[in-house]
Amino acid sequence: MKTIMCYGDSNTFGTNPHGGRWPREVRWTGKLQQLLGDQYYVIEEGCGGRTTVWDDDLELFKNGRKSLPVALATHKPIDLVIIMLGTNDCKTRFQALPCDIAEGVRQLAELVQTYPYGEWYEIPEVLIVSPIHIGDNIENSVFTGFDMIASKKSRQFSAEMLKVAKAQKCYFLDASEYAEPSTYDSLHMESNSHEALAIAVYEKVISIIDKECTKG
């Protein structure tokens, strides 16, 4: 059985833009499990408000760099870690440039690659997923902390995160090519976007596993 850990924020958690959380069979991680079948184990490690590397004084315990080692220790052995973070880094209070946000993702990928798993455990592969765009109307969303610049920053994610994926020798996928934020809150995905993203990630995962099996 191959183990895949999906490490992200509220769009990995599966926040429903209309309230609550999408059921497992609706959110992209659950659909990914369905598509992959019982020879794979998909672990959901999504947390609303999670950043790449920033401490948030308003929303505590959201620093992705601090919680990632715990997740790696908890779930090993892991074959593939999927990192989809960066959206919350666009909050005004962090004043982070797109290149800074991508650097945060790079540091997380490096952490996965250098974590001391122990002699019985292989180092996982890493798939960096550039998040969906933030909607143009984010300033009027029920979710606060973002200004109109956040949407523009999110549209620069793909190019910046592709650079760090290449630098860290990670796999890469741009979620914005397949999914989009709900017009209701400009931040979270409707069910159709969860499905579209799940299919895209599934195809990427299969190509990664096939490639790694060929190398092995």
C-alpha positions as CSV (number, residue, x, y, z in Angstrom):
1,M,0.0,0.0,0.0
2,K,1.2,3.5,-0.9
3,T,0.8,6.2,1.6
4,I,0.1,9.8,0.5
5,M,-0.1,12.7,2.9
6,C,-1.9,15.8,1.8
7,Y,-0.6,18.8,3.7
8,G,-2.5,22.0,3.3
9,D,-5.0,24.6,4.6
10,S,-8.7,24.9,4.5
11,N,-9.0,23.8,0.9
12,T,-7.3,20.6,1.9
13,F,-9.5,20.4,5.0
14,G,-12.5,20.8,2.8
15,T,-14.1,23.9,4.0
16,N,-17.5,24.5,2.4
17,P,-17.9,28.1,1.3
18,H,-21.5,28.0,2.5
19,G,-20.5,26.8,6.0
20,G,-19.0,23.8,7.6
21,R,-17.0,21.1,5.9
22,W,-17.7,19.1,2.8
23,P,-18.2,15.4,3.4
24,R,-15.1,13.2,2.8
25,E,-16.6,11.8,-0.4
26,V,-17.0,15.4,-1.8
27,R,-13.7,17.0,-0.8
28,W,-10.7,16.4,-3.2
29,T,-8.7,14.3,-0.8
30,G,-11.6,11.9,-0.3
31,K,-12.2,11.8,-4.0
32,L,-8.5,11.1,-4.6
33,Q,-8.8,8.1,-2.3
34,Q,-11.8,6.8,-4.2
35,L,-9.9,7.2,-7.5
36,L,-6.7,5.6,-6.3
37,G,-8.5,2.6,-4.6
38,D,-7.5,0.5,-1.7
39,Q,-3.9,0.1,-2.7
40,Y,-3.4,3.7,-1.5
41,Y,-3.9,5.4,1.8
42,V,-4.6,9.1,1.5
43,I,-4.0,11.1,4.7
44,E,-5.8,14.4,5.1
45,E,-3.6,17.0,7.0
46,G,-5.5,20.1,6.2
47,C,-5.9,23.0,8.7
48,G,-7.9,26.2,8.1
49,G,-5.7,29.3,8.3
50,R,-2.4,27.4,8.0
51,T,0.5,29.3,6.6
52,T,3.8,28.1,5.1
53,V,6.2,29.5,7.7
54,W,4.5,32.5,9.4
55,D,3.3,32.7,13.0
56,D,-0.1,34.2,13.2
57,D,-0.8,36.3,16.3
58,L,-4.6,36.3,15.5
59,E,-5.0,32.7,14.6
60,L,-2.6,30.6,16.8
61,F,-0.9,27.4,15.9
62,K,-1.1,27.9,12.1
63,N,2.6,27.8,11.2
64,G,3.0,25.0,8.7
65,R,6.7,24.7,9.3
66,K,6.2,24.0,13.0
67,S,3.4,21.3,12.5
68,L,4.9,19.5,9.5
69,P,7.5,17.6,11.5
70,V,4.8,16.3,13.8
71,A,2.7,15.1,10.9
72,L,5.8,13.4,9.3
73,A,6.6,11.6,12.5
74,T,2.9,10.6,13.1
75,H,2.2,9.1,9.6
76,K,5.5,7.6,8.5
77,P,6.2,5.6,6.4
78,I,5.0,8.0,3.7
79,D,5.6,7.5,0.0
80,L,4.4,11.0,-1.2
81,V,3.8,14.3,0.5
82,I,1.5,16.7,-1.3
83,I,2.0,20.3,-0.2
84,M,-0.7,22.9,-1.1
85,L,-0.1,26.0,0.9
86,G,0.3,29.8,0.3
87,T,-3.2,31.2,0.3
88,N,-3.2,32.3,3.9
89,D,0.3,33.9,3.4
90,C,-1.5,36.5,1.3
91,K,-3.2,38.0,4.3
92,T,-2.4,41.6,4.7
93,R,-0.8,41.3,8.1
94,F,2.0,39.1,6.7
95,Q,3.1,41.6,4.0
96,A,4.6,38.6,2.1
97,L,5.6,38.9,-1.6
98,P,4.8,36.0,-3.9
99,C,8.4,35.0,-4.0
100,D,8.5,34.9,-0.2
101,I,5.5,32.7,-0.1
102,A,7.1,30.3,-2.6
103,E,10.2,30.3,-0.5
104,G,8.1,29.2,2.4
105,V,6.8,26.3,0.3
106,R,10.4,25.5,-0.7
107,Q,11.4,25.3,3.0
108,L,8.6,22.9,3.7
109,A,9.6,20.7,0.8
110,E,13.2,20.7,2.0
111,L,12.0,19.7,5.5
112,V,10.2,16.7,4.0
113,Q,13.4,15.7,2.1
114,T,15.7,16.1,5.1
115,Y,13.6,15.0,8.1
116,P,15.3,12.2,10.1
117,Y,12.8,9.4,9.5
118,G,15.0,6.7,10.8
119,E,16.9,3.8,9.1
120,W,13.7,1.8,8.4
121,Y,12.0,4.6,6.4
122,E,12.4,5.9,2.9
123,I,12.3,9.6,2.2
124,P,9.0,10.6,0.6
125,E,8.7,12.2,-2.8
126,V,7.2,15.7,-2.8
127,L,4.4,17.1,-5.0
128,I,4.1,20.9,-4.7
129,V,0.6,22.1,-5.7
130,S,0.3,25.7,-6.4
131,P,-3.1,26.7,-4.8
132,I,-6.2,28.0,-6.6
133,H,-6.5,31.7,-7.1
134,I,-8.1,34.0,-4.6
135,G,-11.2,35.6,-5.9
136,D,-11.3,39.3,-7.0
137,N,-14.1,40.0,-4.4
138,I,-12.1,38.7,-1.4
139,E,-12.3,42.1,0.4
140,N,-16.1,41.5,0.8
141,S,-15.7,37.8,1.8
142,V,-16.9,36.6,5.2
143,F,-13.3,35.5,5.7
144,T,-11.3,38.5,6.8
145,G,-7.6,39.3,6.6
146,F,-7.3,39.7,2.9
147,D,-7.3,42.8,0.7
148,M,-7.6,43.2,-3.0
149,I,-3.9,42.7,-3.5
150,A,-4.2,39.1,-2.2
151,S,-6.0,38.1,-5.4
152,K,-3.2,39.5,-7.5
153,K,-0.5,37.8,-5.4
154,S,-2.2,34.4,-5.8
155,R,-2.1,34.7,-9.6
156,Q,1.7,34.8,-9.3
157,F,1.9,31.6,-7.3
158,S,2.3,29.2,-10.2
159,A,5.4,30.7,-11.7
160,E,7.1,31.2,-8.4
161,M,6.3,27.7,-7.0
162,L,7.4,26.1,-10.2
163,K,10.8,27.6,-9.7
164,V,11.1,26.2,-6.2
165,A,9.8,22.8,-7.3
166,K,12.6,22.6,-9.8
167,A,15.1,23.8,-7.3
168,Q,14.1,21.1,-4.8
169,K,13.6,18.4,-7.4
170,C,9.9,18.1,-6.6
171,Y,7.0,17.3,-8.7
172,F,4.6,20.2,-9.6
173,L,0.9,20.8,-10.3
174,D,-1.0,24.1,-10.7
175,A,-4.4,23.7,-9.0
176,S,-5.7,26.9,-10.6
177,E,-5.7,25.2,-14.0
178,Y,-8.4,22.9,-12.8
179,A,-10.3,24.5,-9.9
180,E,-11.4,28.0,-8.8
181,P,-12.8,29.7,-5.6
182,S,-16.5,29.9,-5.0
183,T,-18.1,33.2,-6.0
184,Y,-19.7,33.1,-2.6
185,D,-16.6,33.6,-0.5
186,S,-13.8,34.1,-3.0
187,L,-11.6,31.6,-1.1
188,H,-13.0,28.0,-0.9
189,M,-14.0,25.5,-3.5
190,E,-17.4,24.3,-4.5
191,S,-17.9,20.6,-5.0
192,N,-17.2,20.7,-8.8
193,S,-13.8,22.2,-8.2
194,H,-13.0,19.6,-5.6
195,E,-13.8,16.9,-8.1
196,A,-11.8,18.5,-10.9
197,L,-8.8,19.0,-8.6
198,A,-9.0,15.4,-7.4
199,I,-8.9,14.1,-11.0
200,A,-5.9,16.2,-11.8
201,V,-4.0,15.2,-8.7
202,Y,-4.9,11.5,-9.3
203,E,-3.4,11.6,-12.7
204,K,-0.3,13.3,-11.4
205,V,0.1,10.8,-8.5
206,I,-0.2,7.8,-10.9
207,S,2.5,9.3,-13.1
208,I,4.7,9.9,-10.0
209,I,4.3,6.4,-8.7
210,D,4.9,4.8,-12.1
211,K,8.1,6.9,-12.5
212,E,9.3,5.9,-9.0
213,C,8.6,2.3,-9.6
214,T,10.5,2.4,-12.9
215,K,13.5,4.0,-11.2
216,G,13.3,1.4,-8.4
